[in-house]
Structures are given as structure tokens and as C-alpha cells.
Amino acid sequence: MSETSDAPGAPPRGEDEELVAAIWCDVFDLERVGRHDDFYELGGHSLLAIRMASRLRDTAGLKVPLRLILDNPTVAELARLIRKPT
């Protein structure tokens, strides 16, 4: 059976999901994360969200509000919104 993009543990798809997933891997010190993995279930908290916002700014030039990270706790959700005007 093939893994669908909505299955638990599904790999990131698209440039933005891959960017967010790479940052999550670094911040959480993980080898890989799925597109539906949850920030809070991985151990996320406000200080890690600040680190993620900083990494998005430094690596991709994106100014992502902290609230956007905290309110959209999966790779797929966050990636879908990071390039939209706030």
C-alpha cells in the first residue's frame, strides 16, 4: 500500500513544507518529521517557536509572526501560511 500525503507520517511535499520540516528537524533534533506531525506533540513550546521564527527569517527571509507558528502546529498548516501576507 502506498503512503498518501494525508497519512500519518507522510513526508513533506513542496518547497515550503520541506523548508518548515527541515527547520523542525533541526530545532527538535530529529532525523525527519511528517507533514502532519504536531509541534506540541513533538515537545514544542513558545521558546522553540521563537527559534523557528528566527530560523525562517534567517534562512528564507520570511517574517513569520510567533502566533502563526503557535496556532498552526503542523508542518502542512504552517507551510501553507508562511508566505501569505499577515
C-alpha positions as CSV (number, residue, x, y, z in Angstrom):
1,M,0.0,0.0,0.0
2,S,1.4,3.4,-0.9
3,E,1.6,6.2,1.6
4,T,-0.7,9.1,0.8
5,S,0.0,12.7,1.5
6,D,-2.6,12.8,4.3
7,A,-1.4,9.6,6.1
8,P,0.2,10.0,9.5
9,G,4.0,10.3,9.0
10,A,3.6,11.4,5.4
11,P,6.7,13.2,4.1
12,P,6.6,16.9,3.5
13,R,5.6,17.9,-0.1
14,G,6.5,21.1,-1.8
15,E,9.2,23.6,-1.1
16,D,7.5,25.4,1.8
17,E,6.7,22.1,3.6
18,E,10.3,20.9,3.1
19,L,11.6,24.2,4.5
20,V,9.4,24.0,7.6
21,A,10.2,20.3,8.1
22,A,14.0,21.0,7.8
23,I,13.8,23.7,10.5
24,W,11.7,21.4,12.7
25,C,14.2,18.6,12.3
26,D,17.0,21.0,13.4
27,V,15.1,22.6,16.3
28,F,13.7,19.3,17.7
29,D,17.0,17.4,16.8
30,L,15.1,14.8,14.8
31,E,16.1,12.9,11.7
32,R,12.7,13.5,10.0
33,V,9.2,14.9,10.6
34,G,6.0,14.2,8.7
35,R,3.8,16.9,7.2
36,H,1.1,16.2,9.8
37,D,3.4,15.9,12.9
38,D,2.2,18.2,15.6
39,F,4.5,20.9,17.1
40,Y,3.2,20.4,20.6
41,E,3.3,16.6,20.5
42,L,7.0,16.8,19.5
43,G,7.6,18.9,22.6
44,G,7.1,22.4,21.2
45,H,6.7,25.4,23.3
46,S,7.0,29.2,23.0
47,L,10.8,29.3,23.2
48,L,11.1,26.8,20.3
49,A,8.5,28.7,18.3
50,I,10.7,31.8,18.7
51,R,13.7,29.8,17.5
52,M,11.6,28.6,14.5
53,A,10.5,32.1,13.6
54,S,14.1,33.3,13.7
55,R,15.3,30.4,11.5
56,L,12.5,31.1,9.0
57,R,13.7,34.7,8.9
58,D,17.4,33.9,8.7
59,T,17.2,31.0,6.1
60,A,14.3,32.2,3.9
61,G,13.9,35.9,4.7
62,L,10.3,35.2,6.0
63,K,8.9,37.3,8.8
64,V,6.6,34.8,10.4
65,P,4.6,36.0,13.5
66,L,5.0,33.8,16.5
67,R,1.2,33.5,16.8
68,L,1.2,31.9,13.3
69,I,3.5,29.2,14.4
70,L,1.7,28.6,17.7
71,D,-1.8,28.5,16.0
72,N,-0.8,26.2,13.1
73,P,1.0,23.3,14.7
74,T,1.7,21.0,11.8
75,V,4.3,21.3,9.0
76,A,1.5,21.4,6.4
77,E,-0.6,24.0,8.2
78,L,2.3,26.3,8.8
79,A,3.8,25.9,5.3
80,R,0.5,26.8,3.7
81,L,0.5,30.2,5.5
82,I,4.1,31.3,5.8
83,R,4.2,33.2,2.5
84,K,0.7,34.8,2.8
85,P,0.6,38.5,3.9
86,T,-0.1,38.9,7.6
